[in-house]
Amino acid sequence: MRSRTLLAALAATALLSSGPLLAAPVPAVAAPAAVGWDTDRAAAAYALNPAAVTASGSENAGTGPGLAFDGDAATRWSSNFADDAWIRIDLGAVLRVDRVTLDWEAAYGKRYVLEVSRNGTDWTPFYTETAGTGGSVTAYTHPQEVTGRYIRLRGLERATPYGYSLWNFKVYGGEPAPAATTRANLALNHPAYANYYQDAAHSPAFLTDGGWPASLKGDASRWSSDWNADRWVSVDLGAPSTIDTVDLYWESAYAVDYLLQVSDDNRTWRTVYEPSPAEIAARRADVKSPSDAAGLHDSVRLPAPVTGRYVRMLGKERRSFHNPAPATAQFGYSLYEFQVWGTGGSASAAYPALPADPPGDYRTTFFDDFTGAALDRSKWRVVRTGTEMGPVNGESQAYVDSPDTIATRDGSLVLKAGYCKGCTRAGGGTYDFTSGRVDTHTHFDFTYGKVSARMRLPVGDGFWPAFWLLGSDVDDPSVSWPASGETDIMENIGYPDWTSTALHGPGYSADGNIGARQTYPGGGTADQWHTYAVEWTPTALRFLVDDRPVQETTRNKLESTRGQWVFGHHQYVILNLALGGAYPAGWNKVTAPYWGLPQSSVDKVASGGVRAEIDWVRVEQKG
């Protein structure tokens, strides 16, 4: 184990990123081929130079800007009492930053921006907060390109009449490996990518930060995939390179079988290594409980050097765990560190710019006002339980294709619930309730636009109408939910005075979704006509009720604090009326006679009076 003193010294070189960076680097120390250190190194390595900090001002001499960078949680910087106050740190070298942590005192920022600069003059924002609540905030940078010598917090609006006050301002990152004429780890602090990752704290950015625990156990900085087999991670070396060795420092969720591949263009891949059948068999047989399992260090010396700019690990089979014994389970893949040894490379490797919002005006690309005698099946697919979908969320209904559940009437689409004890067989189950669900999948799948509908909803505990979007790749077993993405424009669980909006994806799904509740102004209720909408762009999702904004989630905020943005591909529109299930039961606490559905609501369904009505649905797009 490395000593605490050496930990601080190594952090000062800006080659490691598990501890906050020193502002005045000492001469660089070459990274060894294979070393490890304990997971407490983040605290041990904290040794920033307060003299490298400047600010717009301070409340008094005892709250100067250097006190936010002294490693002491009992001292703080407090700004002058102005909304536009700022604090800036000079890191001493151009570094790639993977995250910034702000530990706020009671006088916190309601709105503020974190910015990076190479010269201290030209600034690029990488995190924008519009509704801060104080506390400890960590802003992760992946997949943005955040490299520079200076980091600045620029206030926009204070939450209190005082200034901005920080106990700690921590910056994590490291110096990208430069071009090498002698053998070196070319991947150190270089851009890394993955098809999917677990959440913002386990993004591929941590694959190249130079750190891993000696025990290969514990939640040190690492990439962790979602729970699927065909997941990959790659690193950009910045320029064509000659590669002789790849070191993979696995957490306990390692790959039993995988491919190492190289590419010149990040599209066409050449396989250069796969474990032998004997190695695969040994890894497959190593089944332990998650608490007892440790990781592996694969040091792969290639039979002959290969050339390429990009290097990828493509998982083929995940490790199995006793969970608990004798049952087994598989999770995702998890890597602490991905090293690529050889010559070549370039420190100029950079993450590509993220897409911007398109110009132009909206035009209608899909519209239905349901004035026909029946549902227009050239626009809508009828979804049936046991055919297009299985049971979900503990709901009590079966979706069936019947005029009793899906009909057009008086210029509206009507989704109607029915009750008949034990009367409906679907998908191998027996159901007491029927209802309707339609979607545009295979008829109209689209990326980006303003999606809106005018609706009137049933009121009663456990009635669960919804208007939402689902990723078109949800049925692909290599993707599935929540990696497909889900956009809930409107959900109501029977309460008259509120509806909700939500986003689901890796790291923010189910009860952990990114959502909000909205009440109707002026005494409005759900059983009146209202318009529900979302504006979906490459940079944000903005939800509206009756043209009133109720939730805005930017890509920047989502990826910086929660997880991967999975809203850059086709989704499709869904309308449905569910009965009972997890969401209603979580609020009304009803368990009988059905989960989330009390007898009073059953009686309403039996009387034939429970229906969701949709006046029209519209999709508008630019371009």
KEMI-909744 format. One record per residue (C-alpha): y negated, z, x negated. Coordinates in steps of 0.05 Angstrom, whole numbers, plus 5000, padded with zeros to 4 digits. Layout:
<rs>
YZX
...
</rs>
This chain:
<rs>
500050005000
493149834974
488350404961
482350535006
477650394948
480749714935
480549555008
473049635010
472349224947
476648664975
472548665039
466348594998
468847924971
468547655042
475647395034
478647875085
476747945157
480048555185
474349005163
466948885177
463748465123
459548735067
452548455064
452448394989
458848084964
461548234894
464947684854
470947384891
477947654880
483447114885
488247234942
495347364917
501146964943
504147514985
501048204995
500448665054
496449275073
496549795126
493349685194
488250245180
484649785131
479449595184
476550285184
477450385109
473949745091
467549895129
462049905075
456149475096
449749475057
444049745101
438949435053
440948735077
438648875148
431948705179
429248785249
423248645293
421649385291
424450085303
422850655350
421451115291
423251235218
429651585237
432550985275
431650425224
435849785227
440349965168
443350535208
447050035252
450749795189
452050445151
459050575179
456851225211
458151255286
453051825293
447051435268
443650855303
438350325303
433450365361
428549785367
421349755386
420449765462
420349015474
425048535509
424748045451
426648545397
431848315345
436148545287
438948105231
444148195177
444647785112
452047715095
450447475025
454546825030
456346295081
462346575118
466646395179
465646945231
471447095277
468347655318
462448125325
462848825355
456749175385
457249925399
451450065445
447850725455
445150875525
439250395514
443249755516
441749025526
442448725595
441348025569
441847825496
444247285449
448347305384
446346755335
448546495267
444446145213
445745855145
438545925121
435546485162
430945995198
435145525241
439445915291
445345715333
447546165391
454946335396
455046885449
450446975508
450547595552
447147555620
449748195653
450948705599
453349405617
453149735548
459150075517
463049725462
462848965466
466948505422
465047765422
470547325394
468346655367
474546205375
474345615388
467045555366
464745375296
461046005274
459545955200
453246215166
450046725121
445947075173
447747385240
442447595290
442247975356
436347725395
434448115457
432547775522
432148355571
433049105562
437149515611
432450115605
424950225592
426750395520
428749905465
435549645444
439850175410
446250055371
450850565338
454450005302
453649255292
460148995260
461348295235
468348045218
470147415180
471047115111
469446565063
473245915076
477845705019
474345154979
477444524951
482544724898
484944364835
489744934819
494845214868
491545654922
492145854994
488345275025
488545565096
484546205082
479146285135
480045565158
479945325231
486545455268
488845185335
494245325386
496344995451
496145685485
494646405465
495347075499
488047295502
481547295463
483947855417
490047455396
487246755386
489446295329
483146485291
486847095264
492346665232
488046525171
483947165163
487847395102
491048025131
497648285155
500948975157
505949125102
510949365155
510148725195
509549165257
503849365302
497949025334
494148815272
490048175275
494847625297
495947025341
500447135401
502546575448
504046625521
511346695542
513945995532
518345675479
514645035460
508345345432
505045135367
499545345319
496244915266
491044985211
485944475186
485644465110
479244055112
481643465070
488143135049
492243635008
498543684967
502744244997
508744584965
509545245003
508145535072
508246285083
509046545154
508147295166
511347405233
510448005280
516948215314
516347645364
518347125313
521246435323
528746375318
528045625308
521745245291
519144625256
513944585201
510043945207
504243595172
499243085197
493542655170
489942585236
491943195279
495742735326
501842435290
506342965259
511742925206
517043475204
517943755133
522244375147
526844705197
531145325186
538445195172
543745305226
546045935189
538946205187
537946055260
544446405278
542447025238
535647055270
538646955339
543447535327
537948025308
536748325377
533148995379
528749375427
521349195420
519749885392
525049825338
523949095319
519848865259
517448185237
519547715182
516347385122
518446655117
516446375049
518245645056
518345274989
518844545008
524144124973
518543684947
510943724956
508143365017
501243105033
497143225095
490743525122
493743915180
499744375180
503344605243
508745095264
512144845327
516445375361
523245155390
526645815406
523846525415
527047165391
530847585442
529748335451
533648895485
528849065541
532049545556
539049505530
543649175550
538748705584
535048215540
528247885547
524047375510
516547415500
512146925462
511146785388
506747235345
504247095275
499947545231
498447025178
499446285164
498646095091
498945395062
499645354986
497844754943
491844354919
486343974954
483144205018
475744315032
471444885057
467844385103
473444425155
470244595221
471944685294
469644095336
463744155382
465544385452
464243905510
457443935544
455743835617
455143095637
448542805659
447242455725
447442605799
453242815842
456742305886
462042445938
469042245914
473142605967
471442796038
475142966101
472043216166
478643236204
476342806262
482942436266
488442576316
492742886261
492343086188
490842486144
496942486098
493841966053
489242526031
493443146041
500443376022
503843876068
507044436027
513544746052
516945386030
523545215998
521444495982
514744425948
514445165932
518245825933
516146505960
510246805922
506147455919
510647825968
507747446026
511447476093
510646766119
514446116108
510045496103
512844966150
510844256169
509644316243
504044176294
504644916310
502145096240
497944496219
493744106268
486943776278
482943996338
475643886358
473943596290
477044166250
483444286212
487144886242
492145286201
495645736251
500446326240
506446436285
511447006296
518746976316
523547516290
528847196245
527446496272
525646116209
530245926152
527045636089
529145606017
535246046029
531146606061
529846826132
522646916156
519347236216
512746876206
510646146197
504045866174
500745246144
498945026074
496144356051
493644085985
491143445953
496343425896
498542715880
493242455928
486942715894
487343085828
480743125790
476943445732
470043745743
465643705804
462644105862
468044295912
465944575980
468644706050
465944986115
470745496144
471846016198
476846566182
481247046222
479647786217
485148306214
488748716161
493148276118
490947586142
489947206077
486646526083
484646186018
480945575992
482545455919
484144985862
490544985819
491844635753
495743995765
500644165709
502944815742
509844525757
510844315685
515644855658
512344785589
505745005621
506745385686
502045915714
497246205692
496545715634
495345175686
488945535709
487145745779
480345745813
479746165876
473545915913
474746365973
479846895990
479447366049
484647906064
482448056135
476148466123
470348206165
464648326116
467048046049
470747506012
472447435939
472446915883
476746925820
479246555759
486246615731
488646395662
491946665598
489247365588
485847415656
490947325711
493447705773
489948385779
486448245712
482947625738
475547465728
472947555798
467647825844
466948065916
461447785961
458648076025
455047666077
447547786082
444347956148
450648226181
454647586176
462147616184
468247216161
469946976231
463346586234
462445906201
460645936127
460645446069
464445636006
463645245942
464645225867
460944795816
465944655760
463244365695
465544355623
461344975608
461845415670
464445555740
459145755791
461246005859
456945985921
457246235993
452445886040
448945595978
447746295951
450546415880
455746965880
459246895813
458046505749
463046505692
461246105631
466345825583
462646195527
463246875561
470446755583
473146545515
468947055477
471447655516
477747485556
482046895537
483046145534
479045665576
484245255615
479544895661
478744245622
484043845659
485843625729
486244115787
487443985861
484944295926
489144785967
487945076037
492745586064
493646186110
498246726082
500447376115
501048026077
503048066005
500448375941
492948255948
492148526020
496949106006
492949295945
487049435991
489849656058
495850036028
500349816085
507849816071
510749746142
512749386183
511048866129
507848936060
500348906072
501148726145
500649296197
503449266268
496649126297
496248486256
503348286275
501448356348
495447886337
499947366305
504947426362
499547316413
497846656380
490746826361
490946806284
488246166254
483845916197
479245336216
476344836167
470644386190
470443946127
472243916053
468043546002
468743405927
462643125890
462842885818
458242605765
459241945729
</rs>
